[in-house]
Amino acid sequence: MSVLVNSLIPTIPKLDGTNYHEWVFDIKMIAIRAGTWDVLSGKAAISESEDDIQEWEKLDRDALTMIGLTVARSELGHIRECKTSNEMWRALAAAYAQSSRANRIALRQQLNRVALVENQVQEYANQIGDIAARLRAMGVEFKDPDEVDVLIMNLPNTWANVASSLMFRPGDLTVKEVVAVLLKEEFQRKYEETHALTGVRMGARAKKPGPTRKCDDGKGAYIERRTCYRCRQAGHIATNCPEPQPVALDSSNIKSKDKSAGIAEIGRGSDDVLRIYNL
């Protein structure tokens, strides 16, 4: 076997009795890359030619080694007495590939428990697709519409509007179409969430008071915190008030007998400014 193939073998999870279908796929991929798949699967029978026999035996040894190194020790009893890689292959298939009722029920239960985690649509679709493939490998008839139904049925309540839209869409739906709709919805939700957070931050910055300017008197008071005693409005002082100034009375028109009493005046625009003139 090539250096590349040898480096790939340790990366395969060992067959432990619960991962047969995943193990079969991994071994098939490596065997095809190594050129041993035809011998391993039994497609290439041993030839009568001496040269062909030697080549076949070399490929068979490579495939046999590949299987032996990727089977857990607890499962070696199924292949210990096998002489060829194809014998090993068939022995393991006989032990694990049968479609027993218990295996079918266990996989269907797993299928019903797959749940969509927010922002992980692709992982959700991959889990359902993997279990569906395992059911098909066991000989269970699990067609594309069945997988579509599970993809829609297992959506959480927060995706109820999307599920309803898909359920009542006319015509047949494929798995790819459903996954595309879910991915689009996921993208839209991420976009809205991001912009909503941005809006909150901008709003918080807008509410934060900016720098204030001190009054001309230099006492350190801030205009924004002062209230004009003339118009009762905040943001300025009486010196800068837009309200008219109080009207002063002409003392020349007041009789002498009234001067001793004095004059009281209330300024315009205010009910609490009282000025006394002693005339």
Buried (B, 14 or more C-beta within 10 A) or exposed (E): BEEEBBEBBEEBEBBEEEBBBBBBBBBBEBBEBBBBBBBBBEEBEEEEEEEEEEBBEEBBBBBBBBBBEBBEEEBEEBBEEBEBBBBBBBBBEEBBBEEEEEBBEEBBEBBEEBEBEEEEBEEBBEBBBBBBBBBBBBEBEBEBEBBBBBBBEBBEEEBEEBBEEBEEEEEEBEBEBBBEBBEEBBEEBEEEEEEEEEEEEEEEEEEEEEEEEEBEEEEEEEBEEBEBEBBEEEEBBBEEBEBEEBEEEEEEEBEEEEEEEEBEBEBEBBEEBEEEEEE
